[in-house]
Amino acid sequence: MAEKRATAFGLMKIDEEGRIIEFAEKTKGEQFTEMMVDTTILSLDDVRAKEMPYIASMGIYVFSKDAMLQLLREQFPEANDFGSEVIPGARQNPKETARVT
C-alpha cells in the first residue's frame, strides 16, 4: 500500500516466508516508518514495491475453528478488540502468514 493511504490502516511486517512478525494499528511518525517492508517478497516488481512499501491489514482473517477457540478462550479471554489485541498476540503462532488478495 502507498504511504499516503497506509496511515489509515493497521500495518504488518512479514519475513521472507510471509510470516507476520509485527502488527501495529494506525501508526504515525517513527513507528509508521519502521513498518515499511520489502514488498517484492509479495511478488511486486521493484517499481511497484517502491510505490507501495506497506502491507495494510484489511481486517479479513482466516483461522481454523480450533485455533480461534484457543486464542479467544485461552490466550485472550478478556480481549475486546480483535485487531488491536488478538491479532498482535496471535502473531506468535508460527503458522500465521500474510496473503495478498
KASULZI-V254068 format. One record per residue. N is the residue number from 1. PSI is psi in degrees with one decimal (none if undefined). OMEGA is omega in whole degrees, -180 to 180 (NA if undefined). Layout:
N;PSI;OMEGA, N;PSI;OMEGA
//
This chain:
1;145.7;179, 2;150.7;-178, 3;-39.9;-177, 4;-37.5;-178, 5;-20.6;-170, 6;-27.1;-178, 7;-16.3;-179, 8;-1.8;-174, 9;161.9;166, 10;142.7;-177, 11;150.2;179, 12;146.1;167, 13;141.4;180, 14;159.4;175, 15;-174.6;-176, 16;-20.6;-179, 17;6.3;178, 18;4.5;178, 19;137.6;-180, 20;124.4;180, 21;-15.0;178, 22;146.5;178, 23;134.2;179, 24;138.9;179, 25;130.6;171, 26;67.5;-176, 27;161.3;177, 28;162.2;174, 29;-136.6;-176, 30;-39.0;179, 31;-37.5;178, 32;-49.8;-179, 33;-36.8;-180, 34;-14.4;-179, 35;0.9;176, 36;143.2;178, 37;162.4;174, 38;96.9;-175, 39;3.0;171, 40;-20.9;175, 41;-29.8;-177, 42;22.2;176, 43;17.8;172, 44;144.1;176, 45;170.7;-175, 46;-40.0;-179, 47;-50.3;-180, 48;-37.3;-180, 49;-37.8;178, 50;-33.3;178, 51;-29.5;-174, 52;76.6;-175, 53;12.6;-179, 54;149.3;175, 55;110.4;-178, 56;142.8;174, 57;121.5;-179, 58;7.4;176, 59;18.7;177, 60;114.5;-176, 61;140.5;178, 62;121.5;180, 63;151.0;169, 64;156.6;179, 65;-46.1;-178, 66;-42.5;180, 67;-42.4;180, 68;-46.4;180, 69;-40.7;179, 70;-44.4;179, 71;-50.7;-174, 72;-35.9;-178, 73;-40.0;-172, 74;-43.9;-175, 75;-36.0;-174, 76;54.6;-177, 77;-20.4;-179, 78;3.4;-176, 79;140.7;177, 80;-20.7;-176, 81;119.5;-176, 82;-47.1;-176, 83;-38.1;-176, 84;-16.6;-178, 85;-50.3;-174, 86;-50.0;-177, 87;-47.5;178, 88;-36.7;178, 89;-33.6;-179, 90;-19.2;-178, 91;-8.9;175, 92;-15.2;180, 93;121.3;-177, 94;-13.3;-179, 95;-5.1;-178, 96;123.6;-179, 97;159.7;176, 98;143.2;176, 99;137.1;178, 100;128.7;178, 101;none;NA
//
